[in-house]
């Protein structure tokens, strides 16, 4: 709609002014001021707001998250996740058991993993979140042991205090809704930490194998490790391929990894491999 200019709108030595342009400028400035007033301030802390919002969002689905799991597809997923969590826990706990002079081992790792997973799934309304031990936790635990042992401090008591302080700091972060500050940073730290976790899995596996020396226990352990990885990977890929019938592919995809682990656990005790003293290799780790 064109704007009209009259003599009243003109002054000596001035150019015509568009009324529509002036009104559009006023609207823009009004909208900008409203946006500035309504924009969230990062320094404002609303205590417990994030926790309350989480409960409001998750509470309607809390019961269904548990009831909907009564389905056959949950069985292979549960079996797979059991082995996916128990194997790293055993591997990392063996490393901690060695480096903490038998003070922190398999029993402590499994107990902590179970308690953490059960409490988190029930209280946090997140039954689908998998909680388990990782490589950085292992490094942290025996690094603490190396620091406090020369001081004569009780290791398990010190670890208990670390856990209590961690609980307190996590509560502070949750109450102040500090997770919202992550939107002001990039995902680079998360990606870097994810790479570190993945790399330490490989590094720890190689380190454990290397401690066996270069005799028969080493080569047998290395062969079994490569075979388990290769067969488990192939079973997963066959689930997506066109080979075999659909029920066979689904079975291989669902139970290939657990059955591979079970088979090779007994495989090392067959034939001439029975004479390979893997227990001596474990004693070398403990020594």
N, C-alpha and C positions, 0 to 999 in steps of 0.2 A: 504494500500500500504506500503510494507516494506521499511525501510530506510537502506541505505548502508553506511558503515563506511570504510574510506580509511586510509592510513598511515598518510596523512596530518591532519586528524582529531584527531590523537592521539598524546599525548605528554608523555614524560617519567614520570611514576608515576601517570598518570591520566587514568580514565575509559572512555570508548567510550561514546560519546554524540549523542543522537538521534536528527537529524535535524528536523524531523517532530514534536518531542516534543517541541523543541525550538520555531519553528514557531507557534505551537498551543498556547504556552505561550505568545508569542508576540501578537497574535490575541486577546487572552483573556484580556490582559492588555489594548490593544487599545479599545476594546469594553467597558471595565469597565470605562476607562477614559471618553469615550463619554457619557456613562450613567451618570457619575458624573456631566459632564458639562450640560447635558440636564435635570437633575432632578430638579423639581420645589423647590423653596426655600420658606418656610412658612413665612419668615419675609418680603418678597417682596409683596408690596401692589399695585395692579393695580386698580386705581380709576375707578369706574363706569363700570368695565368689567362685573361683574355679572349682573348688571341691563341691560346692552346692550345685553348680551347673552340671558337673559330671554325674552326680547322683540323679538329678532330674532327667538327664538324657538316658542314662543306663537303667534306671529303675523299671521303666515299662518293659524292658527286654530281659530283666534279670532272670526270671523264672524260665522263659523260653530258651535262654542260652543253655540251660541245663537239660530241659525236657526234650528239646529238639535233637539232642545228641543221641537219643535212643534209636539209632539207625545202623544198618550193617556197615555203611561206609565209614563209620567212626572206628570200627574194629581195626581195619588195616592201618588207618591213620594213627591210632593209639599205639599199635605194635611198632610202627615205624618210628614214631617220636620217642618211644621208650628206648629203642636201641640208639637212636640219634643222640640221646642225652646221656645214657648210661656209659657208652663207650668213651666219649671225651672226658666224662667225670672220672672214669677209671684211669685213663691215660694221664690226665693232669694230676690226679691224686697220687699216683705212683711217683710222679716227679716231685710233688710236695713232700711226700712221705720220705723220700730220699734226702732232700735238701733241708728238711726241718728235723732231722735226726729222729724220725718216727713219731713226732708229736702231732702232726697234722696229716692224716692219710685218708684212706677210702671211707672209713666209717663216718668221719667228720664231714667229708664232702657230700656223701649221700644223704646224711641226716639234714644238713643245712639246705641242700637242694630240695628235698621233700617238704620240709617245713616252710621254706620260702615260697614254693609253688602253691602249696595248699592255702596258706594264709593269703597270698596275693590274689589267687583266683576267687576266693570267697569274699574277702573284704573289699577288693578293688572292683568287683563286678566285671571281671575280665577273665572268664574261664578259658578262653582260647589263647591267652598269652603264655608262651613257653618260657619257663624260668630255669636256668641251669648254669653250671660253672663254665667259664671261658679261660682262655690263656692269660689275659691281663690279670685276672684274679689270682692265678697261680703265681705269676711273677711278683705280684704285690705281697702275697703271703710269705713267700720265703725271703723276700727282700726285708720285710719287717723282722723276720727271724734273725737274719744276718746282722741287723742293726742293734737289736735289743739283747741278744744273747751275751755279748761281751759285757753288758752292763749288769748282768745277774738278775734281770727281770723275768718273771714268769711269762712264758710266751702265750699260753692260752688265755690267761687273765688279761694280758695286754690286748689280745685280739677281741676279747669280749668288750673292752672299753672302746675299741675302734668301732665295733658294731653299734654300741649305744650312741656314740657321737654321730655315726652315720644316720641312725634313725632320727635323732634330733634335728640334724641339718636337712634331711629330707622333709620332715614335717614343716620346718620353716619355709622351705621352697614351695611346698604345697599350699600352705596357709596364705602366703603372699602372692600366690599365682605367678611365680617367677618364670614359668615356662613360656609365658607370653612374650618375654624378651627375646626369645629365639627368632622372632620375625625380623629383628634388627640385624641379624648376622646371616651369613651364607651357610650352605650345607657342607662347606669344605671341611670343618672340624669333624663332622659326623662321618663323612666319607673317608677321611684319613684314619679315624679310629676303626671304622669297619675294615679297612685294608689291613690295619695292624692286627686285628682279631683273626682275620683269615690267614695272614702270613704266619702268625705264631702257631697256628694249628700245624702247618707244614714244618716249621722250624722245630717244634717240640717232638714231632714224630721222628724226624731225622736224628735229633739229638738222642732220643731213647734208643734208636737202632744202633747208633754209633757206639754207644756204651757197651754193646755186646762184643765189641772187638771185631776181628775179621775172620773168625772161624766159622764152623758149621752153624752155631746158633744165629749169627748175624745173617748169613745168606738164607737160612730157612725163614727167619722173621721177615727179611726183605721180600722174599718171594711171596710169602703169604699176604703181606701188606699190599703188594702190587696186584695180586690175583683178586683179593677182596674188593679193591677199588675198581678194577676192570670189570669184574662180573656184576657187581652192583650197578655200575654205570650202564652196562649193556642191558641189564634187566629193565632199568628205567627207560632207556631209549626204545626197547622193544614194545613198551606200552603205547608208544606213539606211532610205531611202524605198521605196515600192512601184512606182516608175517603172522602166521598162525591165526586161529580163530579168536574172536573177541573175548570169550571167557579166559582163554589161555593168556592173552596179552594183559588182561586186567589182573590176573593172578600174579604174573611175573612182575608187574609194576607195583603191586601192593605188597607182596611178600618176598620179592627178590632179595632185597638188602638184608632183612632179618634172617632168612634161610641161608644166605651166603655166610653171614657171621657165625651162625650155629654150625654149619658144615665145616668151616675151616678151623673152628675151635677144637673139633675132634680130629680134623685131618692131620694135624701135626703129630698125632699119636698112632698113626698107621704105619705099618711096614718098617723100613729102616729109619724112618724119621723118629720112631719111638726111642732110638738110642741117642738122639741129639738132646743134650742136657740143657733145656731152656731154663730150668730152675736155677742152674748155676749162673746163667746170664742174669737172672733176677737178683741173685746174691751179689753179683758184681755191681749191680745198680745200688743195692743197699750199702755195699762197702764203699 
